[in-house]
Every structure is written in structure tokens, then in C-alpha cells.
Amino acid sequence: MHEKPAALSPRSPVVEPRPAGGLRVPFVRPALPDAAALLPVYAEILASRQVTKGPYLERFERAIAERLGVKHAVAVSSCTVGLMLVYKVLDLAPPESSAGPGEVIMPSFTFLAAPAALVWNNLRPVFVDVDPDSTNVSPEAVAAAITPRTVAISACHNFGNPCDVTALEAIAQKHGLKLVIDAAHGFGASLHGKPVGKGATAQVFSLSPTKLLVAGEGGIVATDSDALARGVRLGREYGNDGSYDAAFPGVNGRMPELSAATALAGLAMLDDVAARRRDIAAAYRRGLAGLAGIGCMQETPGSEPSYKDFSITIDPETFGCSRDRVRGALAARGIETRAYYDPPCHVQRAFARYHDPRRPLPVTEMLASRSLSLPIGEHVDESVVAEVCEVIGHARD
């Protein structure tokens, strides 16, 4: 993924193509435990009448902390809420000599929840470019964007490809900054043989239906900081320690017992789910290898990505047609795709005012205009991969 960028319009709507003959291959189908295994657990929870703040939540948090090798795994109602609470508890502010909010350096080629969590906390996102091959934020771009107003760095494991936490930690430590990883795509990914999740000030995971580990909706804040974990636990209870004298303005960020039980059961499947996705990603790579103008994400050295998404780039000049034409051809066969992240955060209506146009993001804009995520998951087999690759290959005919 290293083509020359194309121009991007900040107001161009993305039209989702509709399958002409009905949806045959959905973009995602959640990997869930068998109903036979879950129903007795659900019945137990319902019979107990303790549908929140119960034993399954505690078991799930302990299991995740053990898997990730962190001191604390705090379950919350969503990854977005987890990010919001992390920044709230960190209470980041620039030096007194600086007027205005603190700045957090982050990629624009990411999901919109990441900058939203900053803005909700009166922090200013500073968008920087990403590496064209890994699609993760460039440590060099992060280092170049640091100013006296910078209070933190935000990164993500994009598409489940682990980012360079070690390099980002070194930058953060050098400048006395917090490092928060949006690990929404991270469950199932590993780096140097260990699950991603340890390192940085906090890593915040998602458990929504598009992810490998599903709670229905939910998230996990993973951290080795006792103070941060304690604050997030308090924050998910409105900031109320039980005295009804709120320590700070929190939210209802609790994860229900049914969700915790679902994710706990799913944890036993996670390694198999991730392995299958890697097999399908390899099959896509083989099927698309002979097509000039089609690029694939480059895996971080020493990593096993989760492949929350398998995304390609389509160079219209070299390949012979646009990404959107390929999407339309796949939709006509009932195959659903996604165009992540188009538009990127720095041109979205909610966040464009925070972006300095004098800081160009050519790789981000190229990826946003050319990236296409293909179906991947338990419903995708070799025959689906073969059909998708065939349709892509003939889309320019």
C-alpha cells in the first residue's frame, strides 16, 4: 500500500452500493458461542436477578487481565466509553502558560470514536499521517507534531495490525506524554508471541459485533496503572463511589452480566477465530496476487494480526478502474464490503475545524479514497474468497 495519493473532497458523500439480487455474503457475521452453551448461563443470570455488577463481570475481567498480562482489565459498555473515561480520569491539561485545550496527536485514518472521545473531554485532536504499508500511525509523524501543548499520543491497531507500541512509548516517555491505544481491533492479534494489550498508559478494546470477541456491545480498558483502573471503575458508575457524592462527572458505562457471560464464553473460541481469519486473509492474498494495482496491508514484523478487517487498496490508474466500481461489481453479486475510513476524520464535519490545512495528510487521503475491506469471518470460506477475487479481477472489463 504505497501508491500516490488522490485528491479528496471533504463534502463528497459515500454512496453505499446495494446488492442487485439481495445480500448473499454479508460483510460481517459475529462469531458467537453456541446457544446450547449460553442458554443455561443466561437462565442462571436471570434467575439470580443480578443482571449487572455480578460474578460473570468479575470472572470476565480476571480472564482478560490474565490473557493480556496486565494488572487490570476494566469492562465497560463500549470501547468509546472506555476511551472517554480514560481521558477523563487522566485529566490532561497543557502547561499553565498555554491557553486553550491540551492537544493529542492521533491518526486521521481511524474510526471516528477516537477523536470523539477527545473532543468530549475538551481535548484537541491533532491529526497526523499513517504509514502506507501498515496503515498505522507513523511514529516519525507523531514525533514531528509534538509541541508544548501536546499532552498525549493516541494510536490504534488498525484492521487488527499491531502498531509499533515500543516506538510510540519511547516518544511518549521522552516528552512526558501519556500514550493511549485504541485497541478496538486488537483482540486476537499478537506481537512477538504475546497478545496485544500490555504497554502504553492504557489500551482500550471493543467487543462489538464486528470484532473477533463479541459481547453484543462492550469494551475493555487494559492498564497496569492502579489509579487509572480505579478511576475508570468509578467513572463507569457515574463517578459515584456509593455515597452519591460524585467525585467527578462520570457516565453509566457498566457492562451487563449477559454481555460479560457472552464474551467470557467467546474467549475460549478467540484463538480459533483469529487463526481462521488469518487463513482467509492468506487466501485473499493468493487470489489477488496477480492483479496489478491491488495492494494489501503489510503485517507488522513479528506480529500475527487479528484481521478484524482484510483491506486492500485499488490504484485506479494501474488497476484500470476505481475502488467504487469494484464495490459496485461486488454488490451486484450480493457481496457486501466497507470503505474504511472514507471520509477520514480530519475532513468529517465534527472534526474538520481541528485540522490545520497546512499539515497535509497525503497517505491518509490516498488510503481513504482507495481502501476496500472485503468480507471476512466464519461465514467466508475458500469458495467465497475465490468468487470475490474473480469479481475484482473482472470489474474493469
C-alpha positions as CSV (number, residue, x, y, z in Angstrom):
1,M,0.0,0.0,0.0
2,H,2.2,2.8,-1.2
3,E,0.5,4.5,-4.2
4,K,0.5,8.2,-4.9
5,P,-2.4,10.0,-3.2
6,A,-5.5,11.3,-5.0
7,A,-7.5,14.4,-4.2
8,L,-10.2,14.1,-1.6
9,S,-13.3,16.2,-1.3
10,P,-14.3,16.9,2.3
11,R,-18.0,17.1,1.4
12,S,-18.3,14.1,-1.0
13,P,-20.8,11.7,0.3
14,V,-20.0,8.0,0.1
15,V,-22.9,6.1,-1.6
16,E,-23.2,2.6,-0.2
17,P,-23.9,0.2,-3.2
18,R,-26.9,-2.0,-2.8
19,P,-26.8,-5.7,-3.9
20,A,-28.9,-6.1,-7.0
21,G,-30.1,-9.6,-6.2
22,G,-30.2,-9.4,-2.4
23,L,-27.4,-9.8,0.1
24,R,-25.6,-13.2,-0.2
25,V,-22.4,-12.6,1.6
26,P,-22.6,-10.1,4.5
27,F,-19.6,-8.0,5.4
28,V,-19.6,-9.5,8.9
29,R,-21.3,-12.3,10.8
30,P,-20.4,-12.3,14.5
31,A,-18.5,-15.3,15.8
32,L,-20.7,-16.4,18.8
33,P,-20.7,-19.4,21.2
34,D,-23.4,-22.0,20.6
35,A,-26.8,-21.2,22.0
36,A,-26.8,-24.5,23.8
37,A,-23.8,-23.4,25.8
38,L,-25.1,-19.9,26.5
39,L,-28.7,-20.5,27.4
40,P,-28.1,-22.2,30.7
41,V,-25.8,-19.4,31.7
42,Y,-28.4,-16.8,30.7
43,A,-31.0,-18.7,32.7
44,E,-28.8,-18.7,35.7
45,I,-28.2,-14.9,35.5
46,L,-31.9,-14.2,35.0
47,A,-32.9,-16.5,37.9
48,S,-30.4,-14.6,40.2
49,R,-32.0,-11.3,39.3
50,Q,-28.5,-9.8,39.3
51,V,-28.2,-8.6,35.7
52,T,-25.4,-6.1,36.3
53,K,-22.4,-5.8,38.5
54,G,-22.3,-9.6,39.1
55,P,-20.0,-12.6,39.2
56,Y,-19.7,-13.0,35.4
57,L,-18.4,-9.5,35.0
58,E,-15.7,-10.2,37.7
59,R,-14.8,-13.5,36.0
60,F,-14.6,-11.9,32.6
61,E,-12.3,-9.1,33.8
62,R,-10.0,-11.6,35.6
63,A,-9.8,-13.8,32.5
64,I,-9.0,-10.8,30.2
65,A,-6.3,-9.4,32.6
66,E,-4.7,-12.9,32.7
67,R,-4.8,-13.3,28.9
68,L,-3.3,-9.8,28.2
69,G,-0.8,-10.0,31.0
70,V,-2.0,-6.7,32.6
71,K,-2.8,-5.8,36.2
72,H,-6.3,-4.5,35.4
73,A,-9.0,-5.2,32.8
74,V,-12.0,-3.0,33.4
75,A,-15.1,-3.9,31.5
76,V,-17.2,-1.0,30.1
77,S,-20.3,-0.6,27.9
78,S,-18.3,0.2,24.8
79,C,-14.8,1.0,23.6
80,T,-15.9,4.6,23.0
81,V,-17.0,4.9,26.6
82,G,-13.7,3.3,27.7
83,L,-11.7,5.9,25.7
84,M,-13.9,8.7,27.1
85,L,-13.3,7.6,30.7
86,V,-9.6,7.1,30.2
87,Y,-9.1,10.6,29.1
88,K,-11.5,11.9,31.8
89,V,-9.5,10.1,34.6
90,L,-6.1,11.2,33.2
91,D,-7.4,14.8,33.3
92,L,-4.9,16.0,30.8
93,A,-4.1,19.7,30.5
94,P,-1.4,21.7,28.8
95,P,1.1,23.9,30.8
96,E,-0.4,26.9,32.5
97,S,1.4,29.1,30.2
98,S,-0.6,27.7,27.3
99,A,-4.1,28.9,26.5
100,G,-6.8,26.5,25.3
101,P,-7.2,22.8,25.5
102,G,-4.4,20.2,25.5
103,E,-3.6,18.5,22.2
104,V,-3.5,14.8,21.5
105,I,-1.6,13.6,18.4
106,M,-3.5,10.9,16.5
107,P,-4.1,9.4,13.1
108,S,-6.9,10.6,10.9
109,F,-7.2,7.2,9.2
110,T,-9.1,5.7,12.1
111,F,-12.6,5.2,13.4
112,L,-14.4,8.4,14.4
113,A,-14.9,7.3,18.1
114,A,-11.2,8.1,18.8
115,P,-11.4,11.8,18.1
116,A,-14.9,12.0,19.6
117,A,-13.6,10.8,22.9
118,L,-11.0,13.6,22.9
119,V,-13.5,16.3,22.0
120,W,-15.9,15.1,24.7
121,N,-13.0,15.7,27.1
122,N,-12.3,19.2,25.8
123,L,-9.1,18.0,24.2
124,R,-8.0,18.9,20.7
125,P,-7.1,16.2,18.2
126,V,-4.0,16.9,16.1
127,F,-4.2,14.6,13.0
128,V,-1.1,13.2,11.5
129,D,-0.4,10.8,8.7
130,V,0.0,7.0,8.7
131,D,2.4,4.5,7.2
132,P,1.1,3.5,3.8
133,D,2.0,-0.2,4.2
134,S,0.9,-1.0,7.8
135,T,-1.9,1.7,7.8
136,N,-0.9,2.5,11.4
137,V,0.2,5.9,12.6
138,S,3.8,6.8,11.8
139,P,6.0,7.3,14.8
140,E,8.0,9.8,12.8
141,A,4.9,11.8,12.1
142,V,4.0,11.7,15.8
143,A,7.4,12.9,16.9
144,A,7.4,15.8,14.4
145,A,4.0,17.0,15.6
146,I,4.8,17.4,19.3
147,T,4.6,20.9,20.7
148,P,4.4,22.4,24.3
149,R,0.6,22.0,24.1
150,T,0.8,18.2,23.4
151,V,-0.5,16.1,26.4
152,A,-0.9,12.7,24.9
153,I,-0.5,10.4,21.9
154,S,-3.3,8.2,20.5
155,A,-2.7,5.3,18.2
156,C,-4.6,2.2,17.1
157,H,-4.0,-1.4,15.9
158,N,-5.6,-0.6,12.6
159,F,-7.5,-3.5,11.0
160,G,-6.0,-5.6,13.8
161,N,-2.4,-5.0,12.6
162,P,-0.4,-4.2,15.8
163,C,1.0,-0.7,15.9
164,D,4.6,0.0,17.0
165,V,3.9,0.4,20.7
166,T,7.5,0.3,21.6
167,A,8.5,3.2,19.4
168,L,5.5,5.2,20.5
169,E,6.2,4.5,24.2
170,A,9.8,5.8,23.7
171,I,8.5,9.0,22.1
172,A,5.9,9.4,24.9
173,Q,8.4,8.8,27.7
174,K,10.9,11.2,26.1
175,H,8.4,14.0,26.2
176,G,6.5,13.1,29.3
177,L,3.3,12.2,27.5
178,K,0.5,9.7,28.0
179,L,0.0,7.0,25.3
180,V,-3.5,5.7,24.8
181,I,-4.0,2.9,22.3
182,D,-7.4,2.5,20.6
183,A,-7.2,-1.3,20.6
184,A,-10.7,-1.8,19.2
185,H,-9.5,-4.2,16.6
186,G,-6.9,-5.8,18.9
187,F,-8.4,-9.0,20.3
188,G,-6.9,-12.0,18.5
189,A,-3.8,-10.1,17.5
190,S,-0.3,-10.8,18.9
191,L,3.1,-9.3,18.7
192,H,6.3,-11.4,19.3
193,G,4.1,-14.2,20.6
194,K,2.1,-12.3,23.1
195,P,-1.4,-10.9,22.8
196,V,-1.5,-7.1,22.2
197,G,-2.8,-5.2,25.2
198,K,0.2,-4.7,27.5
199,G,2.1,-1.4,27.2
200,A,1.1,2.2,26.9
201,T,-0.9,4.1,29.6
202,A,-3.9,2.1,28.5
203,Q,-5.2,0.0,25.7
204,V,-8.9,0.1,25.1
205,F,-10.7,-2.8,23.3
206,S,-14.0,-3.2,21.6
207,L,-16.4,-6.2,21.9
208,S,-19.0,-5.1,19.3
209,P,-20.4,-7.5,16.7
210,T,-17.7,-6.7,14.0
211,K,-14.9,-7.8,16.4
212,L,-13.4,-11.2,17.0
213,L,-14.5,-11.3,20.6
214,V,-18.2,-10.3,21.0
215,A,-20.2,-9.2,24.0
216,G,-23.1,-7.8,21.9
217,E,-21.7,-4.4,22.8
218,G,-18.9,-3.6,25.3
219,G,-15.3,-2.7,25.8
220,I,-12.2,-3.4,28.0
221,V,-9.8,-0.9,29.4
222,A,-6.4,-2.7,29.9
223,T,-3.8,-1.0,32.1
224,D,-1.1,-1.6,34.6
225,S,-2.0,1.7,36.4
226,D,-3.8,1.2,39.7
227,A,-5.0,4.8,39.8
228,L,-6.3,4.7,36.2
229,A,-8.2,1.5,36.7
230,R,-9.7,2.7,39.9
231,G,-10.8,5.9,38.2
232,V,-12.4,4.1,35.2
233,R,-14.3,1.8,37.6
234,L,-15.6,4.8,39.4
235,G,-16.3,6.7,36.2
236,R,-18.4,3.8,34.8
237,E,-20.6,4.3,37.9
238,Y,-21.3,8.0,37.2
239,G,-18.3,8.9,39.3
240,N,-20.2,7.7,42.3
241,D,-18.4,5.6,44.9
242,G,-21.7,4.7,46.6
243,S,-22.0,7.8,48.7
244,Y,-23.9,9.7,46.0
245,D,-21.3,12.4,46.2
246,A,-19.8,12.1,42.7
247,A,-16.0,12.5,42.7
248,F,-16.2,13.7,39.0
249,P,-18.8,13.7,36.2
250,G,-19.0,10.0,35.1
251,V,-21.3,8.0,32.9
252,N,-23.3,4.8,33.0
253,G,-20.6,2.7,31.5
254,R,-21.4,-0.7,33.0
255,M,-21.3,-3.9,31.1
256,P,-24.4,-6.1,31.8
257,E,-24.0,-9.6,33.1
258,L,-25.4,-11.2,29.9
259,S,-22.8,-9.4,27.8
260,A,-20.0,-10.4,30.2
261,A,-21.1,-14.0,30.1
262,T,-21.3,-14.0,26.3
263,A,-17.8,-12.6,25.9
264,L,-16.4,-14.9,28.6
265,A,-17.7,-17.9,26.6
266,G,-16.4,-16.4,23.4
267,L,-12.9,-16.1,24.9
268,A,-12.5,-19.8,24.6
269,M,-13.0,-19.5,20.8
270,L,-10.8,-16.5,20.2
271,D,-7.6,-18.2,19.1
272,D,-9.5,-20.4,16.6
273,V,-11.5,-17.4,15.3
274,A,-8.2,-15.4,14.8
275,A,-6.5,-18.4,13.1
276,R,-9.4,-18.8,10.7
277,R,-9.3,-15.1,9.8
278,R,-5.6,-15.3,9.1
279,D,-6.2,-18.3,6.8
280,I,-8.8,-16.4,4.9
281,A,-6.5,-13.3,4.7
282,A,-3.8,-15.6,3.2
283,A,-6.3,-17.0,0.7
284,Y,-7.3,-13.5,-0.4
285,R,-3.6,-12.6,-0.8
286,R,-3.0,-15.6,-3.0
287,G,-6.1,-14.9,-5.1
288,L,-5.3,-11.2,-5.7
289,A,-1.5,-11.6,-6.1
290,G,-1.6,-11.4,-9.9
291,L,-3.6,-8.2,-10.1
292,A,-1.5,-5.1,-10.8
293,G,-2.8,-2.1,-8.9
294,I,-4.2,-4.1,-5.9
295,G,-2.3,-3.5,-2.7
296,C,-2.5,-5.4,0.6
297,M,-1.7,-4.3,4.2
298,Q,1.8,-5.2,5.2
299,E,1.9,-7.1,8.5
300,T,3.9,-5.5,11.4
301,P,7.2,-7.6,11.7
302,G,6.9,-10.2,14.4
303,S,3.1,-9.9,14.5
304,E,0.0,-12.0,13.9
305,P,-2.7,-9.6,13.1
306,S,-6.3,-10.3,14.1
307,Y,-7.6,-9.3,10.7
308,K,-10.6,-7.7,12.1
309,D,-10.7,-6.5,8.5
310,F,-9.0,-7.6,5.4
311,S,-8.5,-4.4,3.4
312,I,-7.0,-3.8,0.0
313,T,-6.2,-0.6,-1.9
314,I,-7.1,-0.2,-5.5
315,D,-5.0,2.2,-7.6
316,P,-7.4,3.2,-10.4
317,E,-4.7,4.1,-12.9
318,T,-2.7,0.9,-12.6
319,F,-5.7,-1.4,-12.0
320,G,-7.9,0.2,-14.6
321,C,-11.0,1.1,-12.5
322,S,-11.9,2.8,-9.2
323,R,-12.5,1.4,-5.8
324,D,-16.1,2.4,-6.0
325,R,-16.6,0.5,-9.3
326,V,-15.2,-2.6,-7.7
327,R,-17.6,-2.2,-4.8
328,G,-20.5,-1.9,-7.2
329,A,-19.4,-5.1,-9.0
330,L,-19.3,-7.0,-5.7
331,A,-22.6,-5.6,-4.6
332,A,-24.2,-6.7,-7.8
333,R,-23.3,-10.2,-6.8
334,G,-24.7,-9.8,-3.3
335,I,-21.3,-9.4,-1.7
336,E,-21.1,-6.6,1.0
337,T,-17.9,-4.5,1.5
338,R,-16.9,-1.5,3.5
339,A,-14.8,1.6,2.6
340,Y,-12.8,2.4,5.7
341,Y,-12.3,5.3,6.5
342,D,-13.9,7.4,3.9
343,P,-14.1,10.2,4.7
344,P,-11.2,10.3,7.1
345,C,-11.6,12.0,10.5
346,H,-9.8,15.3,9.5
347,V,-12.4,16.2,6.9
348,Q,-15.5,15.0,8.8
349,R,-17.9,17.7,9.8
350,A,-17.4,17.1,13.5
351,F,-13.6,17.3,13.4
352,A,-12.5,19.3,10.4
353,R,-12.3,22.5,12.4
354,Y,-9.5,21.0,14.5
355,H,-7.3,20.2,11.5
356,D,-4.6,22.6,10.3
357,P,-4.7,22.5,6.5
358,R,-1.0,23.4,6.4
359,R,-0.4,19.9,7.7
360,P,-1.1,17.7,4.6
361,L,-2.1,14.1,5.1
362,P,-1.5,12.6,1.6
363,V,-1.2,8.9,2.7
364,T,-4.4,9.2,4.7
365,E,-6.3,10.7,1.8
366,M,-5.0,8.1,-0.6
367,L,-6.0,5.2,1.6
368,A,-9.4,6.7,2.3
369,S,-10.1,7.0,-1.4
370,R,-8.7,3.6,-2.4
371,S,-9.2,1.3,0.6
372,L,-11.8,-1.5,0.4
373,S,-12.5,-4.0,3.2
374,L,-13.6,-7.4,2.0
375,P,-15.9,-9.9,3.8
376,I,-14.1,-11.9,6.4
377,G,-15.2,-14.2,9.2
378,E,-16.7,-17.6,9.9
379,H,-19.1,-17.2,7.0
380,V,-16.3,-16.8,4.5
381,D,-14.7,-19.9,3.0
382,E,-12.4,-20.6,0.1
383,S,-15.3,-20.5,-2.4
384,V,-16.3,-17.1,-1.2
385,V,-12.7,-15.9,-1.5
386,A,-12.5,-17.3,-5.0
387,E,-15.7,-15.5,-6.0
388,V,-14.6,-12.2,-4.5
389,C,-11.2,-12.4,-6.3
390,E,-12.9,-13.3,-9.6
391,V,-15.3,-10.4,-9.4
392,I,-12.5,-8.0,-8.5
393,G,-10.4,-9.3,-11.4
394,H,-13.3,-8.7,-13.9
395,A,-14.6,-5.4,-12.5
396,R,-12.5,-3.4,-15.1
397,D,-13.9,-5.4,-18.1
